[in-house]
Amino acid sequence: MRVGIVGGGLTGLALSYYLERAGIDSVAFEADSSPGGVINSGRREGTVVEYGPQRLRLTGPVETLVAELDLEDELRVADGDLPIYVYADGDFREVPMSARGFLRTDALSVPGKVRLLGEPLTGDGRPGETAAELFTRKFGKEAYENVIGPLFGGVFGSDPAEMPAKYALSGLLGLEAREGNLLVPALKRMGLEDDRSPAIVFEDGNERFPEAIYEAVRDRIHLDTPVESIHENGDGYVITADGEREVVDEVVVTTPAEVSAGVLETVAPDAASRLRRLRYNPIAMVYVRAKTPARGFGYQIRKDEPYHTLGVSWNGVAFGRDDLVTAFIGGMWEPELVSEPEGRLAEIVCREYEEITGYEAQFLEVERFYPGFPAHDHSWEALDGMELPEGIRLATNYTSRMGIPSRIREARKVAGELADG
Ligand SMILES: Cc1cc2nc3c(=O)[nH]c(=O)nc-3n(C[C@H](O)[C@H](O)[C@H](O)COP(=O)(O)OP(=O)(O)OC[C@H]3O[C@@H](n4cnc5c(N)ncnc54)[C@H](O)[C@@H]3O)c2cc1C
């Protein structure tokens, strides 16, 4: 069997790696001249800057892969007790890291905490319910508005009021049935539960991770080779990439929805038109140098506060990267902001950071992400009932979960299925 992989981001690279280990022949096509997709790092006046994912969780599969690639010595692990905050009503409120922590926090009033205890008495998810409706019904308005909404929205750059629970929380609802409550699985999903895997970065930047996977399987990856189309012939699927043709038995597509739609147009026109309907939230990251008012990973801002900034990562504090701070702006709330001139974004972020923390911020640069984060909003209804021809599958951060650990897990799962098949 020969597997063709479209895309050499983390998913395509990890899939190539696991297929090689399973003894299965594969070839991956990557449009760009370097591997890794959205994971990019650089340096600014000697400080490592992440132009993509800021940090990741060292879950079991990530740890195993890191060890196999001999990268253990290149990790920077954040202190386990570092808090994350929500900024609301003029103050930083420490986010509780466990169900018990919710009962101690100053982010909730006593009635808000009592309401939270009622969760086991609330019913299961309802059809058509949004993530915001479900969280509010389960945990109460205050817990949703002060803690869960800002954090959950921050993870996706999206408004939970626009995200149907069945897409945004798929999997979580299954865990609710298993664990008997939604709060603990929800905290885990946001990487906040007490027994969580530690947050890490790579010493020289997170792009070291995809680069190391690429080095391990480079003979299976073609860089600078954009896939143009896929069609079927009597022998299997023919992938046309940069004018060359490659015949494979199975195809795994890992690219963003619009690209996937283009390459699947001939072989799966209905799926292609559904994928085209998926919305993304563009996001800008604005990098500044600034002191921080506390130790922690940073803060999300409650939605009714009068700020454009969505949230801030204190990478300097968490990972010893000098006084580097990354602010997020745009997302589902203000997508148009992302394309504003650099000077305007710098002005907004520095002014708001100073207002909120009391510390001066010195602008460094802006990185804009298009298409950005998959929105997991109502446009995901387009995927209901989508069918792909046998032998073609999607392994993507919009048909499954987005975080790096999930991408590794899905790649390993798909490789296992192909090996078994
Ligand atoms: C701004 C941002 C911040 C994030 N922050 C975090 C974080 O802090 N922690 C975390 O765990 N996760 C984070 N994520 C999520 C995680 O980084 C991504 O979900 C994951 O890296 C996606 O990898 P992928 O391989 O699935 O997709 P991609 O990285 O999108 O890779 C797809 C690849 O396909 C290639 N391609 C495009 N067109 C073609 C074509 N025609 N033919 C061949 N190849 C093509 C692209 O060049 C790209 O390399 C973040 C994501 C973004 C965008």
The ligand as an SDF file (V2000), in Angstrom:
LIG
                    3D

 53 58  0  0  0  0  0  0  0  0999 V2000
   -2.1800   31.4260   15.1710 C   0  0  0  0  0  0  0  0  0  0  0  0
   -2.2910   30.0510   15.7350 C   0  0  0  0  0  0  0  0  0  0  0  0
   -1.9750   29.8220   17.0680 C   0  0  0  0  0  0  0  0  0  0  0  0
   -2.0690   28.5540   17.6020 C   0  0  0  0  0  0  0  0  0  0  0  0
   -1.7160   28.3500   18.8940 N   0  0  0  0  0  0  0  0  0  0  0  0
   -1.6600   27.1000   19.3950 C   0  0  0  0  0  0  0  0  0  0  0  0
   -1.1150   26.8550   20.6890 C   0  0  0  0  0  0  0  0  0  0  0  0
   -0.6760   27.7970   21.3820 O   0  0  0  0  0  0  0  0  0  0  0  0
   -1.0560   25.5670   21.1250 N   0  0  0  0  0  0  0  0  0  0  0  0
   -1.4920   24.5060   20.3750 C   0  0  0  0  0  0  0  0  0  0  0  0
   -1.4200   23.3580   20.8150 O   0  0  0  0  0  0  0  0  0  0  0  0
   -2.0180   24.7230   19.1330 N   0  0  0  0  0  0  0  0  0  0  0  0
   -2.0940   25.9760   18.6340 C   0  0  0  0  0  0  0  0  0  0  0  0
   -2.5850   26.1970   17.3690 N   0  0  0  0  0  0  0  0  0  0  0  0
   -3.1210   25.0570   16.6210 C   0  0  0  0  0  0  0  0  0  0  0  0
   -2.0520   24.2160   15.9200 C   0  0  0  0  0  0  0  0  0  0  0  0
   -0.8610   24.9420   15.7930 O   0  0  0  0  0  0  0  0  0  0  0  0
   -2.5480   23.8380   14.5210 C   0  0  0  0  0  0  0  0  0  0  0  0
   -3.8440   23.2630   14.5870 O   0  0  0  0  0  0  0  0  0  0  0  0
   -1.6280   22.8070   13.8570 C   0  0  0  0  0  0  0  0  0  0  0  0
   -0.2690   23.2230   13.8900 O   0  0  0  0  0  0  0  0  0  0  0  0
   -2.1100   22.6000   12.4310 C   0  0  0  0  0  0  0  0  0  0  0  0
   -1.2730   21.6940   11.7670 O   0  0  0  0  0  0  0  0  0  0  0  0
   -1.7970   21.0220   10.4210 P   0  0  0  0  0  0  0  0  0  0  0  0
   -0.6720   20.2590    9.8510 O   0  0  0  0  0  0  0  0  0  0  0  0
   -3.0550   20.2760   10.6830 O   0  0  0  0  0  0  0  0  0  0  0  0
   -2.2130   22.2430    9.4830 O   0  0  0  0  0  0  0  0  0  0  0  0
   -1.2940   23.4010    8.8580 P   0  0  0  0  0  0  0  0  0  0  0  0
   -0.2570   23.8340    9.8040 O   0  0  0  0  0  0  0  0  0  0  0  0
   -2.2570   24.4000    8.3220 O   0  0  0  0  0  0  0  0  0  0  0  0
   -0.5610   22.6790    7.6430 O   0  0  0  0  0  0  0  0  0  0  0  0
   -1.1280   22.5280    6.3780 C   0  0  0  0  0  0  0  0  0  0  0  0
    0.0100   22.5260    5.3710 C   0  0  0  0  0  0  0  0  0  0  0  0
   -0.5250   22.3610    4.0600 O   0  0  0  0  0  0  0  0  0  0  0  0
    0.2610   23.1230    3.1870 C   0  0  0  0  0  0  0  0  0  0  0  0
   -0.4650   23.3440    1.9340 N   0  0  0  0  0  0  0  0  0  0  0  0
   -1.3310   24.3540    1.6260 C   0  0  0  0  0  0  0  0  0  0  0  0
   -1.7720   24.1930    0.3680 N   0  0  0  0  0  0  0  0  0  0  0  0
   -1.2090   23.0750   -0.1210 C   0  0  0  0  0  0  0  0  0  0  0  0
   -1.2880   22.3910   -1.3650 C   0  0  0  0  0  0  0  0  0  0  0  0
   -2.0580   22.7860   -2.3750 N   0  0  0  0  0  0  0  0  0  0  0  0
   -0.5420   21.2600   -1.5250 N   0  0  0  0  0  0  0  0  0  0  0  0
    0.2640   20.8060   -0.5390 C   0  0  0  0  0  0  0  0  0  0  0  0
    0.3720   21.4250    0.6510 N   0  0  0  0  0  0  0  0  0  0  0  0
   -0.3630   22.5370    0.8590 C   0  0  0  0  0  0  0  0  0  0  0  0
    0.5730   24.3720    3.9650 C   0  0  0  0  0  0  0  0  0  0  0  0
    1.6890   25.0540    3.4220 O   0  0  0  0  0  0  0  0  0  0  0  0
    0.8080   23.8160    5.3500 C   0  0  0  0  0  0  0  0  0  0  0  0
    2.1760   23.5260    5.5630 O   0  0  0  0  0  0  0  0  0  0  0  0
   -2.5160   27.4680   16.8020 C   0  0  0  0  0  0  0  0  0  0  0  0
   -2.8520   27.6980   15.4630 C   0  0  0  0  0  0  0  0  0  0  0  0
   -2.7380   28.9730   14.9270 C   0  0  0  0  0  0  0  0  0  0  0  0
   -3.1060   29.1980   13.4930 C   0  0  0  0  0  0  0  0  0  0  0  0
  1  2  1  0
  2  3  1  0
  2 52  2  0
  3  4  2  0
  4  5  1  0
  4 50  1  0
  5  6  2  0
  6  7  1  0
  6 13  1  0
  7  8  2  0
  7  9  1  0
  9 10  1  0
 10 11  2  0
 10 12  1  0
 12 13  2  0
 13 14  1  0
 14 15  1  0
 14 50  1  0
 15 16  1  0
 16 17  1  0
 16 18  1  0
 18 19  1  0
 18 20  1  0
 20 21  1  0
 20 22  1  0
 22 23  1  0
 23 24  1  0
 24 25  2  0
 24 26  1  0
 24 27  1  0
 27 28  1  0
 28 29  2  0
 28 30  1  0
 28 31  1  0
 31 32  1  0
 32 33  1  0
 33 34  1  0
 33 48  1  0
 34 35  1  0
 35 36  1  0
 35 46  1  0
 36 37  1  0
 36 45  1  0
 37 38  2  0
 38 39  1  0
 39 40  1  0
 39 45  2  0
 40 41  1  0
 40 42  2  0
 42 43  1  0
 43 44  2  0
 44 45  1  0
 46 47  1  0
 46 48  1  0
 48 49  1  0
 50 51  2  0
 51 52  1  0
 52 53  1  0
M  END
$$$$
